[in-house]
Amino acid sequence: MPYHAVGGAGKLYTSKIMWAPAYKQRFRDQALITRLTNSDWKGQFKGTGTEYKVPCLPIISTRKRRKGETVKYQTPQNWEETFVLNRERDFAFKVTDEDRIFSYLGVDEPFVAEGLRQMSEDVDCEFFADIYTKCHVRNQGNTAGYRSGGYRLGDALDPLYVYEGREDLVADSTAGRKKSLPAKAVVNMMSALREQPGGMDTKPYVVIPMIFGDRLQNSPLARADWMGDQTSVMRKSIQYLGEIGGGTIWTCNHLPILRGGGSLPDRYVCLFGDQSAVTFADEVRIGETLRDKDEYGNFHRNLMIYDWFVRYPERLGCAVVAMG
């Protein structure tokens, strides 16, 4: 073990270096992508190519008629949607034999495990940054709602301001602001989703940022009996807040933040939908260890080929909120 000699005023001290028995833990947020999507097409691309074509039913229209009228026939045109597997992500690093042999802690396996955890988190962030731009036009903005157009969900230039309590909401008299209590904002997201054709058969989820989750937990919704169960949101995990209006509420740090500027504050993207909306194909994972031909050591590398496909945009929506 190495010793260091230090001293002053004629004194000599020795100190032994102590090493912790394990690596310092790197904390990470849990990925949500697999809980919000389905995996219907996983494995379908292997051996067939990177394109997947889905036939779509034609639109058949009906008309009113009277007795004796000539029958008018349509010519239905079926069509297809094409989905392309087009995302890759990898990591690679080198470990020398000297590092492996003389390190009192393992290097290969812990480093690979850390790379896989980082990849999972990065894929989650990439997913949220992309997917909210692909939702149905009637499931976003300040005239959301397929039938009513009556839900204000906010947009990048005119966000929905969320207040913790009614007193704060009423006290803010800023002209033109669209305002809401946290629970009402969440319920409106799910209501917009349910206005879509077939929307009543969905099992909605809503993903909100941590700061919005804090407002929700500290709102009157903290009453357990209002949640329909015996556990108040104050005692639940901040990631899984429970259910409101039949929908599951999640909080997540991976949602995009639109940073403020000028008169606009920071704005937070919220995602809502049904698990049927998006298919996630985690299609290929390749992990390899290669010997270095020029030096003594190993190259580690790991490749992931994946993509997500919005099959039913009408079952996907987004809101843009600011903290009032």
N, C-alpha and C positions, 0 to 999 in steps of 0.2 A: 504494500500500500504506500502511496506517495506521502511524504511529509514536507511541510513548509516551515522554514526557519524565519521568524520575524522577531524584531526586538527594538528596544529603545532604552536609553539611559543605562546601557551596560547589561540589559537583561536579554535573555534568549528564550524564546517560546517555541514550542513545536505544536503543530496541529495536524491531525489526520483528516484526510478528505473522506467524507461519508457519502455513499451513494444510495439513493432510494431503491427499494427492491422491485419497483415497477415504473413504467413510463407514466408521466403526468397525463391524466385523462383529458381528452379533448371532447368537450360537450357538443352535442349536435341535436338539432330538432328532428323529430320523427317525420318521415316522409308520409304524405297523404295520398299520393297519386293512385296507389292501388286500391284505396278505399273509395275513391270517387269514380272509378272507371270500371269497365268490364274487360275481360280477357278472351272474348269470343273467338278472335282470329289468331291467338297465339299458336304458333306452329304451322300456320297455313302457308307461310311464305317459303319455308324451307323446301328446296327441291322443285319449286315452281316459278320463282322469280320474285321481283320486288314490287310488282303491281298486283292489285287485287280489285277485280271488277264486280260490282254489285248491281244486278238488274233491278229496276224500279218499275212499279206498276204504273200504267198510264192513268191519266185523269179522265174519269167518266162523268159527264154532266147529265143532269136530268132536266126535263122541261115539263111545263104544264101543257095539257092538251084537252081537246074536246072530242066527243064522240063523232066518228066519221072522218076525222082529220087524217091526212096522209102521214105515215110513219117517216120520220127523218132519222137517218142513220149517221152515226159518227164513225170516223176511222181512227181507232185508238192507236197511239204511237207510244210504244214502250221505249225506255231509255235506260242508261246505265251510269253509275258513278264510279270513278276510278280513284283508288287510294294507293299512294306510293310510299313504300318504306324508305325513308330518306334521312335518318338521323344516326349519327355515330358519336361515341365519346370514348376516350381511352385515358389511361395513365401508364407511365413507364418509368422505371428507375433502375439504378445499378447498385449492387452491394458487392464490395470486394471481399475476398476470402479473409483478409486480415481483419476487417470489421466483424465478420461472422465469427471467426475463431476466438478473437480476444474480447469481444463484447460479453459482459456478464449477463446481459439481457438479450433475448432473441431479437433479430433484426428482420429476417425475411417475412415470417408470418405476421408479426404485428404491423409491418409497413404495408403489406398487401391488404390486410384487414382494414387499415386506416384509409387506403385508397378506395376500397369498395364503399366504405361509409361516406366518403366525400363524393363519390360518383352518385350515390343514391340521393344525397342532398342537392347536388347540382342539377340532376334530372328533374327533381321536384320543382326547383326554382325556374328552370327552363319551361316546364309545363305550365306553371301559373302565368308566366310572362307572355306566353303565346295563346293559351286557350281562351282567355276572356275576349280576345279580338274576333272570335269565330262564333259567337252566340247569335241567336236569332234577333233580328232588328226589333221585334216586338217584346223582347225580354230585356230591354235595356233603355236607358235614357229617361227623360222626364214625362214621356207619354207612353210608358210601358203598359202592356196588357193587350193581348190579341184581339179581344172583343171590346173592351172598355176604353183602353188608352188612358186609364185613370190612375196609374201608379207612378209616383215620382221616385225614381231610383238614382237620379243624378247622372252627370256626365263630367268629362274632364274640365269643361269650362263653367259648368253650373252644377256643382256637387250638391248632394243632400247632406245637410248639417244635422248631426246626431247629438242630442242632449241627454244628460244622465237623468234629469228629472223634469217634471212639467214646469216647475218654478223657473228653472234656467231657460227653458224653451220660451216661455212667455216673456221673460225679462229681456231676451234678445230681440230688439226691435229693428235690426238691420234690414233695410229695405231690400226686397227682392230675394231674400234667402228662402230656400226650400228647407223646411225644418221637420224633424221627426223625433219621437222617442225611440230608443233602441229596439224594443220588442216590436213596435209597429213597423219599423223599417224592415226587419227580418220577415215578418208575416207578409208584408207587401211583396217581397221578392218571391215568396212561395205562391202567393195568389196570382202574380203575373204568370208564373210557370203553369199554373193550373187552368188558366184561361185558354191555353193552346188546345187544339183538338187532341183529345185523348189525355189531356193533362190531369184529369181527375184520377187517373189510374197510376199516377207517379208516386214514388216515395222520395220526396225532395230532400236535398241536403243544402245547407248554406255554410260557406266558409268565410269567416270574417277575420280581420287582423286582430292582434292582441289588444290594441288600444280600444277597439270597438268591443271586444269581449269584456274588457274591464268595465266599460259603460254598461253593458248588459248585466254583468254580475252585480253591479252596485245600484241597478235600477229597482223599481218595485217588483220586478220579476224574481227577485231573490226569495220571495215567498214560495215555499215548497208546494203548497196546495194549488198555486196557480200553474205549476208545471205539470200537474196531473200525476205526481208521484209523491214520495215521502222524503225526497232529497232536494234541498234547495240548491240552486246553482252556486251559492256561496261555498258549498261543501263538495262540489264536483271538480274534476280535473279541468284546468283552464283550457286544455285542448279539446276535450269532449264536454260540451256544456249541457247536453241533454236534448230534449225535444220541445219545440214550440209549434203548435198548430199542425202536429203530425209530421214535422220535418226535423231532421237531425242537424244540430248546430255544432260546427267545428271552429276552433281558432287556429291560426297558422301564421308563422313568421315569414313564410315564403311568398306571400301575395305581393304583387307590385305596389310600389308607392310612387305617386306622381308628386315630385317635390314642388313646393310652392315658389312663387315668384310674383312680384308686384302685389296686386290685391288678392291673389289667390293663395290660400294656405296649402299645406300638405294635403293631398287627397289619397284615399286608400281604396284600392280595388277590392270588391267582394265578389265571390263566385257562387252561383247557385245552379242547381240542376238536378238531374236524376241519373242514376248509375248507367242507365241504358244509353245516354247521350254520347259518351266517348268510349272508344275501344283503345286500350293500351296494349301494344304488342312488344313485349320485351323478348325479341325474337332470338337474338344470338348473344352469347357471352363466351368469350375466348380468353382463357388465362394461360399464360406460358411462362416458363423459366428457361432461359438460354444461357449457355456458357460463353463467356467472353473469349474470343480466339486470340486476342493480343495480350490480355492481362488475366490475372487470376481473380475471377469473380463471376457473378451471375447477373444477367439482365432479367428483370421481371416486367411483364407487361400484361395489360388486361383491356380487352376491347368489348364494347357493348354496342349492338346494333338494335335500334328500337324506333318506334314512332307512335303517335297517337292520332286517331282519326275521329273527327266529329261526324258521326253517322246521323244524328238527329239534332240539328242545331235548335230546333224548336223546344228541346228539352234541356237547354243550356242558356244561362243568362248571367248578367253582371250588373253590379251597382257601383257607383263611385261616391264615396262619403267623405265628409270632413268632420272634424270634431268641433261642435258648437260650444 
